[in-house]
Amino acid sequence: MNSFTFSYPTKVYFGEGALAQALPGELAKAGQTVMLAYGGGSIKKNGVYDAVMEQLNAAGKRVVEFSGITPNPTYAKVQEGAALAREEGVDFILAVGGGSVIDCCKIVSVQAKTNRDVWTMEFADHEFPTGGIPMGAVVTIFGTGAEMNNGAVITNEATKQKNGMGGSFHSFAVLDPAYTLSAPMKQAVSGAFDMLSHSMETYFGKPYDNNLSDRIALANMRCIIDNTRAMLAAPEDLAPRGELFWASAMAENGILKIGKATAFQAHMIEHQLGAYTDCNHGFGLAVIHPAMYRHMMAGAPEQFARFAVEVWGIEPAGKSEDELAAVGIDALEAYIKEIGLPSTLSEMGISGEGTDDILRAVADSTIIIPSCPKVLDADEVYEILQEVK
């Protein structure tokens, strides 16, 4: 295990009724003007908006609404939110929704506190903002674990880049499994695969020394797989949804990454695929992962073999490490089909004239991660994308 420093600033309120437990005390510590940020308005249909507004009104807050945050949040939307926060003198941001809303708000928070353009600041000047408007989150769907860290994935439509950025941490997060019931099952399963992807890509990062972080990651993967199946079998049951909520948090609160250099290559490919096609994030990851891992498995056969045995229950007797590695990836691919996720880009609507040009552009603009079992280049990324057309 590599050397590390670990700290964690976010207080988590988990379980049914967590909103009423969390907000009175947390809002008492916030300033007078609160930005209530959300997406397309589903929170007004499922009762979450009314519950949050009740708490904000009871606390005597002045509320500024920032709505319309879309999946794959854009840098233009970030700038819109930052301008609104400055104009209205926002003291606190309350993000209510999934990972897209939360990610957008992390960057709104820091952009509102600086006159510099944070995209240029981070990617050209290689500096990160150090201050932002304080934040909290009420999470309505699991998946990205966005409430657990200060990273945000933002699409810059002008430059055709979908990149991770550094923004603000949340001081608290509310995780009530009941809030996930109103999300479409497609979104819930997409989010579940995203958290599985986070766990896998941390596990397959170096080093490969049978460390505690990897053991926790393997357990988190099994939890996600078992409870996704349970959720599909009993959609109204809150027990598996609660397990998935916490598995999502575990995948991105830093614990699995302790002592690891992560291997988030599938995410980097999917980010650029999303920048060019605005595709569903979890769907894109499901398509990319098996093909990409077949390209990588020779670089760490023991790690892939362990994945096969401990996550998928493959019987090791009579099989070499290479054989186990291959069977484990086959099991991952079969699971993707079992839970109804796509296996090809064409199933996602990415097909037709011009597709090869798009895939070439995606490959050429993908960030390459050096801590993977095999370090890819743009040509091999393009080869993977061609394999999953």
Secondary structure, DSSP 8 states (H G I E B T S, - for coil): ----------EEEESTTHHHHHHHHHHHTS-SEEEEE-SSSHHHHSSHHHHHHHHHHHTT-EEEEE----SS-BHHHHHHHHHHHHHHT--EEEEEESHHHHHHHHHHHHHTT-SS-HHHHHHTS---------EEEEESS-SS-GGGSSEEEEEETTTTEEEEEE----SEEEE-GGGGGGS-HHHHHHHHHHHHHHHHHHHTSB--S--HHHHHHHHHHHHHHHHHHHHHH-TT-HHHHHHHHHHHHHHHSSTTTTT-B---HHHHHHHHHHHHH---HHHHHHHHHHHHHHHHGGG-HHHHHHHHHHHH----TT--HHHHHHHHHHHHHHHHHHTT--SSSGGGT--STTHHHHHHHHHHH----TTSSS---HHHHHHHHHHT-
